[in-house]
Amino acid sequence: MFSQKLKACFFIVLIVGLVTTCGSPQSTQSTSEDHDTRMEWWREARFGMFIHWGLYAIPAGEWKGTTNHAEWIRTTAQIPLEEYDQFLGQFNPVKFDAEAWVKMAKDAGMKYITITSKHHDGFALYDSQVSDYDVMASPFKRDILKELAEACRKEGIKLCFYHSIMDWHHPDYLPRRNWETNRSAEGADFPRFVDYMKSQLKELLTNYGDIGVLWFDGEWEDTWTHEEGLALYDYVRSFQSDIIINNRVDKGRQGMQGLTAEGDFAGDFGTPEQEIPDKGLPGIDWESCMTMNDHWGYNKHDDNWKSTEDLIQKLADIASKGGNFLLNIGPKADGTFPDESVERLKAIGNWMDVNGESIYGTEASPFEHLSWGRVTQKQSGNETRLYLHVFDWPADGKLRLSGIKNKGIRARLLKNPEVNLVLERHEDALVIDLPMDSPDPYDAVISLEIEGKPEVVEPPVIAAEDTRFVGAVEVELTSETTYSIRYTLDGTTPVAGSQLYAGSALSIDQTTEVQARLFDGNTPVSGPVSANFIAVTTQAAKNVSNLKTGLNYRYFEGDWNQLPDFDKLKPRKTGNISDFDFAPRTQEEHFGFEYTGYLNIPSDGSYRFYLSSDDGSRLYINGELVVDNDGLHGMVEKEGWVALAKGHHSIKVTFFEKGGGDGLEVSWKGPGVGKVNVPASALFRK
Ligand code: FHN
């Protein structure tokens, strides 16, 4: 009847998403047993501190009046090497206290610290015998990593190193920055750079004791190859066989979502950056790294701090998907942590003091989705302890854990563990009576012990082309189980007497809330799932004629941190182009485009549009903003929708690139059209 490994997913199937296929992020030599053994402490830890610190803390994000820089400042402000090296003579963090740093991490509940031994600027935070671009060449003259290693050993915290492959200082590193026109690459020898990098890694792996993780970065440039990545992985492990290495040692990382592509790519875990995977990926180790504000390195102007609530809920969300959370601190030039970081670390530590067991050593939730929060779990003998992370406290004091078949044994608040809460079964759910007020403003955790391993029955899936429709929409109800599906169209919860789904799609022609639920005969065995379908009317097509193929474009150059108002700028170039292409650009960074024209819509319907860009972009239809993907970021996708009548509609796409990678993809999905890039054949101009 029900196979535990088969679970219907609780979501509306709107598009056939790209399923991230992950290679087994293994080493080139290790077996899965070796991998599991090495990962044990890391999987137990779940929570670590990232530290981005170096010469860039001195300008603190500001350069000649621009204030949105950080650890990339040498590139984003295009500072010539000799000018940047002035910071070497100024680096003197007299308030640096390794013990205090490690205590703050430990008190926050963090089990490891990953610090930049060398970031892209090439400056080494330790005493390197193979470089004079290190902390010993600064007025500080103390081996920061040595002091941290001592303090970590004393406090039982794992010390880990972030090491950048990309190096903007070493003469042998290639490529040069494209704006460094006066810094010749004459004589540069990349293999000699690789030897230098390996010499520094040997220093880091032989002079600072056991290192937990080598966290590589800066692997994306073409000079670094898959073959080098495989070799570097084995090289590092030749010094410390138990060390863990992230997937940025090689070339398998898939952008900012960070997981490892299919193939023989080296790396022990995936590295989503500034984001959290939609759901856990069984058997895949991954760690989300995030800033507390918007910068990795210290920026004195950046006040966009994530709240303590947000950070604690992110920690719970990540753990509920089986991942680790690497939360960043960008220390100031004097060696202290920003006050706002200290404040958040303390608050997180207070929460971890009570609830740490719901994070450490837990595994991903057996539930696909819960409206009130997240779940983590730990097996203990033939029982399971489920940790219910309640973000939204139920107004009626009744917490429902739907679709669970197991017998409930005991429920207690971690904040008040000596009190057993009333635990009852009601139909498909275990229901826990809670006090009227939540004991924690951010995430109150309930420990629920159940018999055996979790047996969960996910609700049916409500599948449709879109939740908005013109005319009518076909809605299918599916489940991977063989339970029967009952549904309602009036927003009420399905009961034994509700309509039985006969297997053919429901045709909905007005705004309707559909609810569906699984039944074993007359007994509900899953919770309900609901979806709102909204009837919309189309925007009329434009009355245009004599159109030509392609788009008009205006090309701009400038240094922006968000999309500028291009109407207030003078374009460097204008013309027409077949589609959203960067061909007219004359430089790799600091440029922008505005594309305008008409989009030919094949049939009346509700259309979703998607923008994937690095950096920011926006899409307008008939003058209305439909997708807003503005900002400084990697290739991130945003979407929007609009109902359009068959015919031509005006389209405008704006884009800017600041620095680093760049890209722009404009795609759409509509009646009978799966998600595809907008074809040039649909683009027209006057
Ligand atoms: O370019 C770096 C950036 O400075 C920072 O170190 C982040 C943290 O993972 N990694 C790279 C951007 O993806």
Residues whose N, C-alpha, C, O or C-beta is under 5 A from the ligand:
A	BS01	FHN	E71 D217 E273 C289 W296
